């Protein structure tokens, strides 16, 4: 019986000394070849079509939950991308011969890929899931990973979950909202919860700008530090005025009542200055503490 025909060349072995027919082996599978990342089968920016495994899908405009999550995601990720990388929204990628779609946000190396002469393939992708069918999101993740994308995240708006695709488990795995996402393309780790919570996203974005040495953030920080130092100096000056006033009053009138010591401890700088001026010419504590008399009556020893 003859072996069935095989495509491609075969490797032949020389006959043995005893004779017999030659053995042949099929060739190794050739490496998977992908089309260029920016060679599209759907027309970008003029149609809402996407293609997933040969199926044409209409990319509809977003409802509020998806749109809000998209804006929040873009804000926090954009500010965390380190120099040498670029974040893009709705970047259309030719993932395979039969798939040409865009994820909600992606991160890629800046510039041109020297191996292809085209833009770099994204390294990290984020998909916001609100009304999308789970099977579509899964197929996108599988195709992206096979193409060479390092990490794929899904933001499940209705569940309040952030998930990452697991190669080992071949599914999306929820992340701890109090954990952090670390990656070489980020200037600092991102709190997972920031991808869902706008207030947390703003704090994370501010910290990213500070880490990047943003001039405006540094100026605000320096102003705050200088204001704090000035307030500290003023508090020190006021404390010195309190001690001096108490010393003068004790020399002239003896030990002060506790109520009057409490007034001195809480008085403003301007009030302390007025009391200090009166203390040298006053004949009694009542003449010094006029404001205190109005509030609580004459000084009692």
C-alpha positions in Angstrom: 0.0 0.0 0.0 1.4 3.4 -0.9 1.5 6.3 1.6 -1.0 9.0 0.9 0.5 12.1 -0.8 1.7 14.9 1.4 2.2 18.5 0.4 5.7 19.8 0.3 9.1 18.1 0.2 9.8 14.9 2.1 13.0 13.7 3.7 14.2 10.4 2.2 16.3 7.9 4.1 18.7 5.6 2.2 17.7 2.0 1.9 19.1 -0.3 4.5 21.5 -3.1 3.8 18.6 -5.6 3.8 16.7 -3.6 1.3 13.2 -2.4 1.8 11.4 0.8 0.9 12.5 4.3 1.8 10.8 6.2 4.7 9.5 9.7 4.4 8.5 12.3 7.0 6.2 15.3 6.6 7.9 18.7 6.7 7.7 20.8 9.9 4.8 23.3 10.1 5.9 26.6 8.7 5.8 29.6 11.1 2.4 31.5 11.2 2.5 34.5 8.9 0.5 37.6 9.8 -0.5 40.5 7.5 0.9 43.9 8.4 -0.8 45.4 11.5 -1.9 48.5 9.5 -3.1 46.7 6.3 -6.9 46.8 6.7 -9.7 44.8 5.2 -12.2 47.3 6.6 -11.9 51.0 5.9 -10.8 52.9 9.0 -12.7 56.2 9.9 -15.2 55.9 7.1 -17.1 52.8 8.2 -18.2 51.3 11.6 -17.3 47.8 10.3 -14.9 45.5 12.1 -14.0 41.9 11.2 -13.6 39.1 13.7 -12.6 35.7 12.2 -14.3 36.5 8.9 -17.5 37.9 10.4 -18.3 41.5 9.8 -19.5 43.3 13.0 -20.8 46.8 13.3 -19.0 48.8 16.0 -21.8 50.8 17.4 -21.5 54.1 19.3 -21.4 53.7 23.1 -24.1 54.0 25.8 -23.3 56.1 28.8 -21.7 53.3 31.0 -19.3 52.4 28.2 -18.6 56.0 27.2 -17.9 57.1 30.7 -15.6 54.1 31.4 -13.8 54.8 28.1 -13.1 58.5 29.1 -11.9 57.5 32.5 -9.7 54.7 31.1 -8.1 57.0 28.6 -7.3 59.7 31.2 -5.5 57.5 33.6 -3.7 55.3 31.1 -2.5 58.2 28.9 -0.8 59.9 31.8 0.9 56.7 33.0 2.5 55.8 29.6 6.3 56.3 29.9 8.5 58.0 27.3 9.0 55.7 24.2 5.4 54.4 24.3 2.1 55.7 22.9 -1.5 55.2 24.0 -4.2 55.1 21.3 -8.0 54.9 21.5 -9.9 52.8 18.9 -6.7 51.9 17.0 -7.7 49.6 14.2 -5.3 46.6 13.9 -5.1 43.8 11.4 -4.9 41.0 13.9 -4.9 38.1 11.4 -6.0 37.4 7.8 -9.6 37.2 9.0 -9.7 39.7 11.9 -9.4 43.4 11.6 -10.7 45.2 14.7 -10.0 47.9 17.3 -9.8 47.6 21.1 -10.9 50.5 23.2 -7.4 51.5 24.2 -4.0 50.1 23.3 -0.4 50.9 24.1 2.5 50.4 21.6 6.1 51.4 21.2 6.5 54.8 19.6 8.0 55.1 16.1 8.4 52.5 13.4 9.1 48.8 13.8 12.5 48.2 12.0 11.4 44.6 11.2 8.4 45.7 9.2 8.8 49.4 8.4 5.3 50.0 9.9 4.0 51.0 13.3 4.6 48.6 16.2 2.0 46.1 17.2 0.4 47.1 20.5 1.8 45.5 23.6 -1.1 46.1 25.9 -4.9 46.3 25.0 -7.9 47.2 27.0 -11.5 46.3 26.1 -14.5 47.9 27.8 -17.4 45.4 28.1 -20.9 46.7 28.6 -23.3 45.3 26.0 -20.7 43.2 24.0 -21.3 39.5 23.8 -18.8 37.6 26.0 -17.9 35.3 23.1 -16.8 38.3 20.9 -14.6 39.6 23.7 -13.0 36.2 24.1 -12.3 35.8 20.4 -10.7 39.3 20.4 -8.4 38.3 23.3 -7.4 35.0 21.7 -6.6 36.6 18.4 -4.7 39.5 20.0 -2.6 37.1 22.1 -1.9 34.9 19.1 -0.8 37.9 17.1 1.7 38.8 19.8 0.0 41.3 22.1 1.5 40.8 25.6 -1.4 41.6 27.8 -5.2 42.0 27.3 -7.5 43.5 29.9 -11.3 43.6 30.0 -13.2 46.2 32.0 -16.6 44.6 32.8 -18.7 47.7 33.6 -21.9 46.0 34.9 -19.9 43.7 37.2 -17.5 46.3 38.4 -14.6 44.0 37.5 -11.2 44.4 35.9 -10.0 41.2 34.3 -6.8 40.1 32.5 -6.6 37.3 30.0 -4.7 34.3 31.3 -2.8 32.2 28.7 -2.6 29.3 31.2 -6.4 29.3 31.9 -7.5 30.5 28.4 -10.0 32.9 30.0 -10.3 36.3 31.7 -9.3 36.3 35.4 -10.7 39.0 37.7 -8.0 41.2 39.4 -8.0 42.4 43.0 -9.4 46.0 42.9 -6.9 47.0 45.6 -4.0 45.6 43.7 -1.8 47.3 41.1 -1.1 46.8 37.4 2.7 46.9 36.8 4.1 47.0 33.3 7.3 48.2 31.6 5.2 50.7 29.6 4.0 52.5 32.7 5.8 55.2 34.6 4.4 53.7 37.9 2.1 50.9 38.9 -1.6 51.8 38.5 -4.2 51.0 41.2 -6.6 48.6 39.6 -9.6 50.4 41.1 -8.6 53.5 39.1 -9.9 51.9 35.9 -13.4 52.0 37.4 -13.5 54.9 39.8 -13.1 58.4 38.5 -11.9 59.9 41.8 -9.2 57.3 42.2 -8.3 57.8 38.6 -7.6 61.5 39.2 -5.4 60.8 42.2 -3.4 58.2 40.2 -3.1 60.6 37.2 -1.8 63.3 39.5 0.8 60.9 41.0 1.8 59.9 37.4 2.4 63.5 36.5 4.4 64.1 39.6 6.5 61.0 38.8 7.1 62.3 35.3 8.3 65.6 36.7 5.5 67.7 35.1 6.4 71.4 35.6 2.9 72.5 36.7 2.6 69.7 39.2 6.0 70.5 40.6 5.2 74.2 40.8 2.0 73.5 42.7 3.9 71.2 45.1 6.6 73.7 45.7 4.0 76.4 46.4 2.3 74.2 48.9 5.6 73.3 50.6 6.6 77.0 50.7 3.2 77.9 52.2 3.6 75.2 54.7 7.0 76.5 55.7 5.7 80.0 56.0 2.8 78.8 58.1 5.2 77.0 60.3 7.4 80.1 60.7 4.3 82.2 61.5 3.2 79.6 64.1 6.7 79.8 65.6 6.5 83.6 65.7 3.1 83.5 67.4 4.3 81.1 69.9 7.2 83.4 70.8 4.7 86.3 71.2 2.6 84.2 73.5 5.5 83.3 75.7 6.8 86.9 75.8 3.3 88.3 76.7 2.9 85.8 79.5 6.3 86.7 80.9 5.6 90.4 80.9 2.2 89.9 82.5 3.6 87.7 85.3 6.3 90.2 86.1 3.7 93.0 86.4 0.6 91.2 87.8 1.8 87.9 89.2 0.5 84.5 88.2 -2.4 84.6 85.7 -5.7 82.9 86.1 -6.1 79.7 84.1 -8.9 81.3 82.1 -6.6 84.2 81.0 -3.8 81.8 80.1 -6.3 79.9 77.9 -7.2 83.2 76.1 -3.5 83.8 75.4 -3.0 80.2 74.1 -5.8 80.6 71.6 -5.5 84.3 70.5 -4.6 85.3 67.0 -1.4 87.0 66.1 -3.1 90.4 65.8 -4.8 90.1 69.2 -1.5 89.0 70.8 0.2 92.2 69.4 -2.6 94.4 70.9 -2.4 92.8 74.3 1.4 93.1 74.3 1.3 96.8 73.6 -1.3 97.4 76.4 0.6 95.2 78.9 3.4 97.8 79.5 1.0 100.7 80.4 -2.0 98.9 81.9 -2.7 99.1 85.6 -4.7 95.8 85.7 -5.3 92.7 83.7 -8.7 93.9 82.8 -7.1 96.8 80.9 -5.0 94.4 79.0 -7.7 91.9 78.1 -10.5 94.1 77.0 -11.7 91.6 74.4 -11.7 88.8 76.9 -13.7 90.9 79.4 -16.4 91.5 76.7 -16.7 87.8 76.1 -16.4 86.4 79.7 -16.5 89.3 82.2 -13.8 90.8 84.4 -10.7 88.8 85.2 -11.1 87.0 88.5 -8.1 85.9 90.6 
